[in-house]
Amino acid sequence: MNFSSIELPSNRKFGVFFAGIFSLTSGYFFYQNAVSIAWVSAGLAFIFLLLAFIRPELLLPLNKLWMGLGFLLGMIVSPIVLGAIFFLIFTPIGLLMRLVGRDELRLKPIISSSYWKVRNPKGPTADSFKNQF
């Protein structure tokens, strides 16, 4: 998958979303008594909301930039998270199973005259395969 094949969300949704984000950050900074930062954030929220409803096509470059950043972060973070899951969950479980002697894939060589595994309880009879329905 490449970036050019990604479908962008509408510019109006993008603008309203970021207006909401900047509104929340503005409220947080007002709560923390960082009034100057809160007013800047509130101004950005107002600008994004205004552009979203009056001229959403002006938000297209920012929308593309935001989606590109998300695509890049996804390409970087996904292998790291999957690698962490593998090495922190599956590898210790596999090593622990090996230590206690479990061989789920039956890879240990068996010295035997036959590799046939006796099924207990017995499976279906051969006649049951003729008229299945």
N, CA, C and O atoms as a DFTB+ gen file, in Angstrom:
532 C
 N C O
     1  1       0.850      -1.167       0.000
     2  2       0.000       0.000       0.000
     3  2       0.899       1.235       0.000
     4  3       1.863       1.316       0.761
     5  1       0.576       2.172      -0.847
     6  2       1.330       3.420      -0.863
     7  2       0.405       4.576      -0.522
     8  3      -0.817       4.425      -0.488
     9  1       1.005       5.727      -0.270
    10  2       0.237       6.875       0.204
    11  2      -0.740       7.381      -0.840
    12  3      -1.808       7.881      -0.487
    13  1      -0.399       7.265      -2.120
    14  2      -1.281       7.805      -3.155
    15  2      -2.585       7.016      -3.282
    16  3      -3.557       7.526      -3.840
    17  1      -2.624       5.784      -2.775
    18  2      -3.846       4.986      -2.866
    19  2      -4.770       5.183      -1.663
    20  3      -5.851       4.597      -1.614
    21  1      -4.358       5.996      -0.702
    22  2      -5.179       6.222       0.488
    23  2      -6.238       7.271       0.187
    24  3      -5.939       8.325      -0.374
    25  1      -7.469       6.976       0.562
    26  2      -8.554       7.930       0.367
    27  2      -8.611       8.857       1.578
    28  3      -8.722       8.403       2.717
    29  1      -8.534      10.152       1.320
    30  2      -8.543      11.137       2.394
    31  2      -9.955      11.336       2.923
    32  3     -10.921      11.215       2.170
    33  1     -10.085      11.643       4.219
    34  2     -11.405      12.026       4.715
    35  2     -11.777      13.389       4.156
    36  3     -10.910      14.106       3.655
    37  1     -13.032      13.754       4.231
    38  2     -13.444      15.039       3.674
    39  2     -12.766      16.166       4.443
    40  3     -12.483      16.047       5.635
    41  1     -12.515      17.249       3.740
    42  2     -11.844      18.388       4.357
    43  2     -12.704      19.002       5.458
    44  3     -12.179      19.536       6.435
    45  1     -14.011      18.927       5.303
    46  2     -14.908      19.469       6.325
    47  2     -14.782      18.663       7.618
    48  3     -14.696      19.239       8.703
    49  1     -14.773      17.333       7.506
    50  2     -14.605      16.492       8.694
    51  2     -13.252      16.750       9.353
    52  3     -13.140      16.800      10.578
    53  1     -12.232      16.911       8.520
    54  2     -10.892      17.193       9.026
    55  2     -10.890      18.498       9.819
    56  3     -10.338      18.557      10.918
    57  1     -11.503      19.537       9.267
    58  2     -11.539      20.830       9.941
    59  2     -12.319      20.790      11.238
    60  3     -11.891      21.365      12.239
    61  1     -13.461      20.117      11.232
    62  2     -14.276      20.022      12.445
    63  2     -13.544      19.203      13.506
    64  3     -13.593      19.536      14.690
    65  1     -12.871      18.139      13.089
    66  2     -12.117      17.314      14.029
    67  2     -11.032      18.132      14.713
    68  3     -10.899      18.094      15.936
    69  1     -10.255      18.874      13.924
    70  2      -9.179      19.658      14.523
    71  2      -9.711      20.844      15.315
    72  3      -9.068      21.278      16.271
    73  1     -10.863      21.373      14.943
    74  2     -11.482      22.414      15.765
    75  2     -11.836      21.835      17.134
    76  3     -11.656      22.497      18.156
    77  1     -12.335      20.611      17.155
    78  2     -12.635      19.956      18.425
    79  2     -11.387      19.692      19.249
    80  3     -11.379      19.898      20.462
    81  1     -10.329      19.234      18.583
    82  2      -9.072      18.970      19.289
    83  2      -8.523      20.253      19.897
    84  3      -8.127      20.272      21.063
    85  1      -8.497      21.329      19.107
    86  2      -7.980      22.596      19.624
    87  2      -8.894      23.170      20.701
    88  3      -8.413      23.846      21.611
    89  1     -10.191      22.921      20.621
    90  2     -11.104      23.366      21.681
    91  2     -10.812      22.636      22.988
    92  3     -10.799      23.241      24.060
    93  1     -10.578      21.328      22.887
    94  2     -10.246      20.562      24.089
    95  2      -8.924      21.019      24.696
    96  3      -8.813      21.155      25.914
    97  1      -7.926      21.256      23.852
    98  2      -6.645      21.733      24.384
    99  2      -6.787      23.130      24.975
   100  3      -6.135      23.456      25.967
   101  1      -7.627      23.946      24.378
   102  2      -7.875      25.278      24.926
   103  2      -8.504      25.177      26.314
   104  3      -8.095      25.882      27.236
   105  1      -9.488      24.311      26.460
   106  2     -10.103      24.110      27.770
   107  2      -9.110      23.594      28.790
   108  3      -9.134      24.010      29.948
   109  1      -8.242      22.694      28.372
   110  2      -7.223      22.166      29.275
   111  2      -6.280      23.273      29.733
   112  3      -5.964      23.372      30.918
   113  1      -5.832      24.103      28.797
   114  2      -4.899      25.169      29.168
   115  2      -5.575      26.251      30.004
   116  3      -4.932      26.850      30.866
   117  1      -6.866      26.513      29.765
   118  2      -7.587      27.435      30.645
   119  2      -7.651      26.861      32.056
   120  3      -7.505      27.588      33.039
   121  1      -7.870      25.561      32.148
   122  2      -7.935      24.895      33.446
   123  2      -6.587      24.956      34.162
   124  3      -6.537      25.068      35.387
   125  1      -5.492      24.882      33.396
   126  2      -4.147      24.922      33.969
   127  2      -3.635      26.349      34.177
   128  3      -2.489      26.538      34.585
   129  1      -4.461      27.341      33.906
   130  2      -4.123      28.767      34.033
   131  2      -3.007      29.200      33.088
   132  3      -2.267      30.135      33.395
   133  1      -2.879      28.541      31.955
   134  2      -1.970      28.980      30.893
   135  2      -2.831      29.705      29.862
   136  3      -3.115      29.178      28.786
   137  1      -3.234      30.913      30.210
   138  2      -4.263      31.618      29.458
   139  2      -3.798      31.993      28.057
   140  3      -4.583      31.914      27.113
   141  1      -2.546      32.397      27.899
   142  2      -2.088      32.812      26.568
   143  2      -2.088      31.633      25.592
   144  3      -2.480      31.782      24.434
   145  1      -1.654      30.477      26.054
   146  2      -1.672      29.288      25.197
   147  2      -3.116      28.878      24.920
   148  3      -3.438      28.429      23.820
   149  1      -3.975      29.033      25.910
   150  2      -5.382      28.678      25.739
   151  2      -6.040      29.556      24.686
   152  3      -6.836      29.064      23.887
   153  1      -5.723      30.852      24.671
   154  2      -6.315      31.744      23.670
   155  2      -5.803      31.419      22.268
   156  3      -6.559      31.496      21.299
   157  1      -4.529      31.058      22.156
   158  2      -3.990      30.665      20.846
   159  2      -4.702      29.404      20.356
   160  3      -5.079      29.311      19.188
   161  1      -4.879      28.448      21.248
   162  2      -5.560      27.207      20.879
   163  2      -7.024      27.466      20.518
   164  3      -7.548      26.870      19.577
   165  1      -7.677      28.345      21.258
   166  2      -9.066      28.689      20.941
   167  2      -9.152      29.394      19.594
   168  3     -10.091      29.167      18.832
   169  1      -8.174      30.251      19.299
   170  2      -8.144      30.920      17.996
   171  2      -7.967      29.930      16.858
   172  3      -8.620      30.046      15.821
   173  1      -7.081      28.954      17.051
   174  2      -6.892      27.922      16.030
   175  2      -8.167      27.100      15.849
   176  3      -8.520      26.739      14.726
   177  1      -8.853      26.807      16.945
   178  2     -10.118      26.070      16.848
   179  2     -11.132      26.864      16.041
   180  3     -11.833      26.303      15.199
   181  1     -11.215      28.158      16.292
   182  2     -12.149      29.006      15.560
   183  2     -11.789      29.066      14.077
   184  3     -12.672      29.001      13.222
   185  1     -10.490      29.190      13.768
   186  2     -10.049      29.249      12.366
   187  2     -10.376      27.941      11.647
   188  3     -10.887      27.957      10.527
   189  1     -10.087      26.822      12.282
   190  2     -10.377      25.530      11.653
   191  2     -11.876      25.346      11.441
   192  3     -12.296      24.851      10.395
   193  1     -12.678      25.736      12.416
   194  2     -14.125      25.602      12.279
   195  2     -14.660      26.512      11.183
   196  3     -15.532      26.117      10.409
   197  1     -14.137      27.723      11.120
   198  2     -14.557      28.668      10.091
   199  2     -14.195      28.148       8.702
   200  3     -15.019      28.179       7.788
   201  1     -12.956      27.669       8.547
   202  2     -12.535      27.136       7.250
   203  2     -13.324      25.876       6.881
   204  3     -13.628      25.658       5.709
   205  1     -13.652      25.057       7.864
   206  2     -14.374      23.813       7.585
   207  2     -15.742      24.086       6.991
   208  3     -16.217      23.311       6.161
   209  1     -16.379      25.161       7.392
   210  2     -17.728      25.422       6.905
   211  2     -17.786      26.430       5.766
   212  3     -18.741      26.423       4.989
   213  1     -16.779      27.300       5.650
   214  2     -16.826      28.317       4.596
   215  2     -15.998      27.908       3.378
   216  3     -16.497      27.949       2.253
   217  1     -14.746      27.517       3.586
   218  2     -13.861      27.146       2.473
   219  2     -13.086      25.866       2.816
   220  3     -11.884      25.937       3.072
   221  1     -13.739      24.708       2.826
   222  2     -13.044      23.481       3.225
   223  2     -11.910      23.084       2.282
   224  3     -11.007      22.351       2.684
   225  1     -11.942      23.559       1.029
   226  2     -10.864      23.191       0.096
   227  2      -9.519      23.775       0.521
   228  3      -8.478      23.281       0.088
   229  1      -9.516      24.812       1.359
   230  2      -8.258      25.373       1.851
   231  2      -7.571      24.444       2.854
   232  3      -6.382      24.599       3.130
   233  1      -8.313      23.488       3.395
   234  2      -7.748      22.542       4.358
   235  2      -7.121      21.320       3.693
   236  3      -6.552      20.472       4.380
   237  1      -7.214      21.216       2.364
   238  2      -6.689      20.038       1.658
   239  2      -5.194      19.817       1.895
   240  3      -4.810      18.682       2.177
   241  1      -4.319      20.841       1.798
   242  2      -2.896      20.572       2.050
   243  2      -2.633      20.072       3.474
   244  3      -1.811      19.178       3.674
   245  1      -3.317      20.638       4.448
   246  2      -3.136      20.172       5.827
   247  2      -3.674      18.756       6.002
   248  3      -3.099      17.955       6.738
   249  1      -4.776      18.452       5.326
   250  2      -5.358      17.113       5.380
   251  2      -4.373      16.093       4.798
   252  3      -4.164      15.027       5.377
   253  1      -3.776      16.423       3.660
   254  2      -2.789      15.520       3.047
   255  2      -1.568      15.354       3.944
   256  3      -1.049      14.248       4.100
   257  1      -1.117      16.450       4.527
   258  2       0.045      16.393       5.413
   259  2      -0.249      15.524       6.635
   260  3       0.586      14.715       7.042
   261  1      -1.430      15.692       7.213
   262  2      -1.815      14.919       8.389
   263  2      -1.919      13.429       8.061
   264  3      -1.449      12.592       8.831
   265  1      -2.529      13.096       6.928
   266  2      -2.647      11.688       6.547
   267  2      -1.283      11.091       6.214
   268  3      -1.026       9.924       6.510
   269  1      -0.409      11.887       5.600
   270  2       0.943      11.407       5.323
   271  2       1.702      11.106       6.601
   272  3       2.414      10.106       6.690
   273  1       1.548      11.977       7.591
   274  2       2.189      11.740       8.882
   275  2       1.637      10.470       9.531
   276  3       2.393       9.675      10.088
   277  1       0.328      10.285       9.456
   278  2      -0.275       9.073      10.012
   279  2       0.198       7.818       9.296
   280  3       0.444       6.792       9.929
   281  1       0.325       7.901       7.974
   282  2       0.808       6.757       7.197
   283  2       2.252       6.430       7.580
   284  3       2.605       5.263       7.752
   285  1       3.080       7.460       7.710
   286  2       4.481       7.265       8.086
   287  2       4.595       6.673       9.487
   288  3       5.371       5.744       9.709
   289  1       3.828       7.204      10.423
   290  2       3.860       6.664      11.780
   291  2       3.370       5.220      11.819
   292  3       3.895       4.406      12.579
   293  1       2.375       4.902      11.010
   294  2       1.895       3.527      10.947
   295  2       2.955       2.574      10.423
   296  3       3.067       1.440      10.890
   297  1       3.736       3.038       9.448
   298  2       4.801       2.194       8.904
   299  2       5.927       1.996       9.916
   300  3       6.614       0.974       9.884
   301  1       6.119       2.951      10.803
   302  2       7.192       2.845      11.791
   303  2       6.721       2.099      13.035
   304  3       7.425       1.221      13.535
   305  1       5.549       2.436      13.532
   306  2       5.092       1.913      14.818
   307  2       4.608       0.466      14.715
   308  3       4.839      -0.317      15.637
   309  1       3.947       0.091      13.627
   310  2       3.393      -1.265      13.511
   311  2       4.448      -2.356      13.662
   312  3       4.232      -3.285      14.441
   313  1       5.584      -2.293      12.954
   314  2       6.584      -3.343      13.166
   315  2       7.159      -3.349      14.579
   316  3       7.500      -4.407      15.109
   317  1       7.268      -2.169      15.188
   318  2       7.793      -2.114      16.551
   319  2       6.822      -2.783      17.519
   320  3       7.237      -3.564      18.374
   321  1       5.545      -2.482      17.388
   322  2       4.543      -3.075      18.284
   323  2       4.447      -4.580      18.058
   324  3       4.406      -5.349      19.019
   325  1       4.412      -5.006      16.798
   326  2       4.323      -6.443      16.526
   327  2       5.578      -7.175      16.991
   328  3       5.488      -8.292      17.502
   329  1       6.745      -6.559      16.819
   330  2       7.981      -7.158      17.320
   331  2       7.981      -7.262      18.831
   332  3       8.414      -8.270      19.390
   333  1       7.492      -6.215      19.497
   334  2       7.419      -6.250      20.961
   335  2       6.473      -7.346      21.426
   336  3       6.774      -8.063      22.380
   337  1       5.334      -7.481      20.760
   338  2       4.398      -8.552      21.126
   339  2       5.060      -9.912      20.946
   340  3       4.931     -10.791      21.798
   341  1       5.770     -10.081      19.831
   342  2       6.410     -11.371      19.579
   343  2       7.468     -11.671      20.627
   344  3       7.477     -12.754      21.214
   345  1       8.370     -10.703      20.867
   346  2       9.493     -10.980      21.760
   347  2       9.121     -10.919      23.238
   348  3       9.818     -11.510      24.063
   349  1       8.055     -10.227      23.593
   350  2       7.679     -10.134      25.002
   351  2       6.589     -11.121      25.407
   352  3       6.402     -11.378      26.596
   353  1       5.865     -11.680      24.430
   354  2       4.786     -12.616      24.775
   355  2       5.065     -14.009      24.214
   356  3       5.143     -14.979      24.967
   357  1       5.216     -14.109      22.889
   358  2       5.327     -15.430      22.274
   359  2       6.660     -16.117      22.564
   360  3       6.692     -17.322      22.810
   361  1       7.756     -15.367      22.537
   362  2       9.059     -15.979      22.788
   363  2       9.162     -16.545      24.203
   364  3       9.595     -17.687      24.353
   365  1       8.784     -15.800      25.258
   366  2       8.854     -16.413      26.596
   367  2       7.939     -17.627      26.756
   368  3       8.301     -18.595      27.425
   369  1       6.760     -17.576      26.146
   370  2       5.861     -18.733      26.233
   371  2       6.497     -19.936      25.548
   372  3       6.449     -21.046      26.078
   373  1       7.094     -19.727      24.374
   374  2       7.749     -20.821      23.662
   375  2       8.928     -21.384      24.432
   376  3       9.117     -22.599      24.490
   377  1       9.726     -20.495      25.027
   378  2      10.866     -20.974      25.814
   379  2      10.402     -21.729      27.057
   380  3      10.997     -22.741      27.427
   381  1       9.354     -21.247      27.694
   382  2       8.812     -21.930      28.866
   383  2       8.267     -23.304      28.486
   384  3       8.470     -24.276      29.214
   385  1       7.583     -23.387      27.361
   386  2       7.065     -24.679      26.912
   387  2       8.212     -25.635      26.594
   388  3       8.117     -26.833      26.861
   389  1       9.284     -25.110      26.029
   390  2      10.429     -25.958      25.723
   391  2      11.101     -26.444      27.006
   392  3      11.561     -27.583      27.082
   393  1      11.152     -25.563      28.021
   394  2      11.772     -25.951      29.288
   395  2      10.994     -27.055      30.000
   396  3      11.597     -27.932      30.618
   397  1       9.671     -27.022      29.921
   398  2       8.880     -28.052      30.597
   399  2       8.689     -29.291      29.733
   400  3       8.060     -30.255      30.168
   401  1       9.227     -29.278      28.510
   402  2       9.213     -30.473      27.684
   403  2       8.037     -30.619      26.749
   404  3       7.830     -31.700      26.198
   405  1       7.260     -29.573      26.549
   406  2       6.124     -29.672      25.624
   407  2       6.628     -29.583      24.197
   408  3       7.497     -28.770      23.880
   409  1       6.079     -30.422      23.345
   410  2       6.455     -30.451      21.934
   411  2       5.170     -30.440      21.113
   412  3       4.752     -31.470      20.584
   413  1       4.547     -29.266      21.012
   414  2       3.244     -29.157      20.357
   415  2       3.303     -29.489      18.870
   416  3       2.333     -30.014      18.324
   417  1       4.404     -29.200      18.212
   418  2       4.521     -29.497      16.785
   419  2       5.057     -30.898      16.518
   420  3       5.200     -31.311      15.367
   421  1       5.348     -31.619      17.584
   422  2       5.876     -32.984      17.493
   423  2       7.113     -33.034      16.591
   424  3       7.187     -33.814      15.642
   425  1       8.075     -32.177      16.921
   426  2       9.295     -32.096      16.126
   427  2      10.383     -33.039      16.621
   428  3      11.341     -33.302      15.894
   429  1      10.257     -33.554      17.839
   430  2      11.267     -34.470      18.352
   431  2      11.212     -35.774      17.564
   432  3      10.131     -36.320      17.343
   433  1      12.355     -36.270      17.143
   434  2      12.343     -37.526      16.373
   435  2      11.893     -38.697      17.252
   436  3      12.339     -38.863      18.388
   437  1      11.008     -39.483      16.691
   438  2      10.484     -40.654      17.394
   439  2      11.082     -41.888      16.731
   440  3      10.955     -42.086      15.523
   441  1      11.720     -42.693      17.523
   442  2      12.266     -43.941      16.992
   443  2      11.175     -44.990      17.163
   444  3      10.917     -45.484      18.261
   445  1      10.546     -45.312      16.037
   446  2       9.413     -46.225      16.082
   447  2       9.298     -46.936      14.745
   448  3       9.815     -46.470      13.729
   449  1       8.623     -48.054      14.762
   450  2       8.429     -48.781      13.509
   451  2       7.304     -48.169      12.686
   452  3       7.224     -48.401      11.480
   453  1       6.426     -47.381      13.329
   454  2       5.313     -46.766      12.625
   455  2       5.048     -45.383      13.220
   456  3       5.208     -45.162      14.421
   457  1       4.644     -44.468      12.358
   458  2       4.295     -43.124      12.819
   459  2       2.788     -42.955      12.965
   460  3       2.300     -41.841      13.153
   461  1       2.067     -44.040      12.879
   462  2       0.615     -43.998      12.986
   463  2       0.225     -43.605      14.409
   464  3       0.763     -44.121      15.389
   465  1      -0.731     -42.671      14.491
   466  2      -1.213     -42.237      15.798
   467  2      -2.581     -42.864      16.030
   468  3      -3.498     -42.697      15.226
   469  1      -2.704     -43.576      17.122
   470  2      -3.953     -44.237      17.455
   471  2      -4.927     -43.178      17.945
   472  3      -4.610     -42.384      18.831
   473  1      -6.108     -43.179      17.361
   474  2      -7.120     -42.195      17.729
   475  2      -8.010     -42.785      18.808
   476  3      -8.561     -43.876      18.661
   477  1      -8.135     -42.041      19.888
   478  2      -8.966     -42.505      20.979
   479  2      -9.838     -41.348      21.421
   480  3      -9.278     -40.367      21.909
   481  1     -11.118     -41.370      21.299
   482  2     -11.995     -42.432      20.825
   483  2     -11.908     -42.582      19.309
   484  3     -11.404     -41.710      18.601
   485  1     -12.408     -43.699      18.847
   486  2     -12.356     -43.998      17.416
   487  2     -13.141     -42.964      16.630
   488  3     -14.138     -42.433      17.119
   489  1     -12.697     -42.678      15.420
   490  2     -13.350     -41.701      14.566
   491  2     -14.559     -42.279      13.863
   492  3     -14.999     -43.382      14.190
   493  1     -15.105     -41.548      12.897
   494  2     -16.280     -42.039      12.171
   495  2     -15.924     -43.253      11.306
   496  3     -14.770     -43.454      10.928
   497  1     -16.928     -44.034      11.014
   498  2     -16.709     -45.221      10.185
   499  2     -16.536     -44.811       8.733
   500  3     -16.886     -43.694       8.353
   501  1     -16.000     -45.705       7.929
   502  2     -15.775     -45.410       6.511
   503  2     -17.088     -45.232       5.767
   504  3     -17.142     -44.476       4.797
   505  1     -18.149     -45.910       6.196
   506  2     -19.449     -45.784       5.528
   507  2     -20.063     -44.400       5.717
   508  3     -20.855     -43.959       4.884
   509  1     -19.716     -43.722       6.782
   510  2     -20.318     -42.406       7.030
   511  2     -19.823     -41.356       6.035
   512  3     -20.415     -40.280       5.944
   513  1     -18.761     -41.636       5.294
   514  2     -18.247     -40.682       4.314
   515  2     -18.944     -40.794       2.962
   516  3     -18.770     -39.924       2.110
   517  1     -19.732     -41.849       2.750
   518  2     -20.355     -42.047       1.443
   519  2     -21.569     -41.154       1.248
   520  3     -21.672     -40.504       0.208
   521  1     -22.477     -41.093       2.183
   522  2     -23.677     -40.250       2.101
   523  2     -23.579     -39.186       3.195
   524  3     -24.119     -39.343       4.290
   525  1     -22.891     -38.125       2.875
   526  2     -22.640     -37.120       3.904
   527  2     -23.855     -36.249       4.175
   528  3     -23.990     -35.699       5.268
   529  1     -24.745     -36.116       3.189
   530  2     -25.860     -35.186       3.385
   531  2     -27.184     -35.902       3.300
   532  3     -28.235     -35.277       3.440
